[in-house]
Amino acid sequence: GFEAYAQQLATTFKDEPALLEDVLDGLFHIAKADGAIHENEAHYLSAVAGIFGFDEAAFRRIAARHVRLE
């Protein structure tokens, strides 16, 4: 699954959190390409963020650039 790829990126770029954030931003853009981020996509994005080392607050900050959080 995606976890191995996300872990590889996290390990390779552990000293470059801005790059990992850019990757996550890109994944948000892909997820919303059809006009919405669906529940499964949101879970996926959250899981990737966790693997990348982002805590919940950081994930919400990044997500807020792409979707309205309630």
N, C-alpha and C positions, 0 to 999 in steps of 0.2 A: 504494500500500500504506500500511500504518500508519506507515512511517518518516516520511513528510512531515508527518503529524499530530503525531507525537511530537516532531519537530524544531521545529514551530511552537510547541508548548507549551514546549519547552526554551528557545527563544529568548524567548518572551513572559515567562516566569517565571524567567529565568536568575538573578535576584537573590533568588529565593524558593525555595531548595532544600527547605524543609519542605513547601511546597505540592506540589512535584514528587514528594516522597516520599509524600505523601498520595494523589496520583494513582496511583502505583505500588502502594500498599497496596490501593486500590480495584480495580485490575486483578488483584491476587492474589485478592481476594474473589470476583471474577467467575470467574476461572479455577478456583477450587476449589468453585464452586457445585454441581457434580455430584459432589462428594465426593472428588475427587482432582485434582492438577495433572499433566497428561499431558506427555510429553516435548516435544511441539511448543509447548505453552503455556509451558513452562519456558524454551525457547529464545526465544520471543517476549518474555517478561518480562525476560529478560537483555538482549535487544537494546534494549528500551525503556529499561531502566536505563542502558545505555551511552549512548544518545542523550541522556538526561537529565543525563549527566555523572557518574553514580555509578560508582566503580571496583568491582572485584570484591569487595573487603572490604565496602564499603557495601551492595552487592547481597546478599551473603550475610547481613549483619546484618538487612536488611529481610526477606529470604526466611525467616529463622529465626523470624520472628513468625508465619509462616503454614504452614510445612512443616518437617519434621525433616530436617536436612541431614546427609549422611553423609560 
